[in-house]
């Protein structure tokens, strides 16, 4: 494995880490000299894997939490849960998917969406698509800034 391949592998791994994610590692990969397209692909693939894990894991956690509250004789959903649900209802899955990558992270946006009742596959697709748009936008912005600022090795 050569140094460039290690770079793409590093971008892939960093893209999978919550809060680093594709939108954070794409500019870093481009700035260290990796190809922008391959950098986006590597980061997005790493990120989509963990989005899927969090979405499907979120479904199990939601079911476990509701069953636990019910077993303790409490109402299924707490007041805090109701408040969070109202916020989700206000912005919807599209708002969470679109803003999630920049605010709470893609993995948590997927988990929150599922906890609010969105099917895991739908949450994965919507948050993944949003993350892809963010990653491409960050790549374009980074390439443009490098070209305008002449930060390259020219």
Rosetta blueprint (number, residue, H / E / L):
1 X L
2 X L
3 X H
4 X H
5 X H
6 X H
7 X H
8 X H
9 X H
10 X H
11 X H
12 X H
13 X H
14 X H
15 X H
16 X H
17 X L
18 X L
19 X L
20 X L
21 X H
22 X H
23 X H
24 X H
25 X H
26 X H
27 X H
28 X H
29 X H
30 X H
31 X H
32 X L
33 X L
34 X L
35 X L
36 X H
37 X H
38 X H
39 X H
40 X H
41 X H
42 X H
43 X H
44 X H
45 X H
46 X H
47 X H
48 X H
49 X H
50 X H
51 X H
52 X H
53 X H
54 X H
55 X H
56 X H
57 X H
58 X H
59 X H
60 X H
61 X H
62 X H
63 X H
64 X H
65 X H
66 X H
67 X H
68 X H
69 X H
70 X H
71 X H
72 X L
73 X L
74 X L
75 X L
76 X L
77 X L
78 X L
79 X H
80 X H
81 X H
82 X H
83 X H
84 X H
85 X H
86 X H
87 X H
88 X H
89 X H
90 X H
91 X H
92 X H
93 X H
94 X H
95 X H
96 X H
97 X H
98 X H
99 X H
100 X H
101 X H
102 X H
103 X H
104 X L
105 X L
106 X H
107 X H
108 X H
109 X H
110 X H
111 X H
112 X H
113 X H
114 X H
115 X H
116 X L
117 X L
118 X L
119 X L
120 X H
121 X H
122 X H
123 X H
124 X H
125 X H
126 X H
127 X H
128 X H
129 X H
130 X H
131 X H
132 X H
133 X H
134 X H
135 X H
136 X H
137 X H
138 X H
139 X H
140 X H
141 X H
142 X H
143 X H
144 X H
145 X H
146 X H
147 X H
148 X H
149 X H
150 X L
151 X L
152 X L
153 X L
154 X L
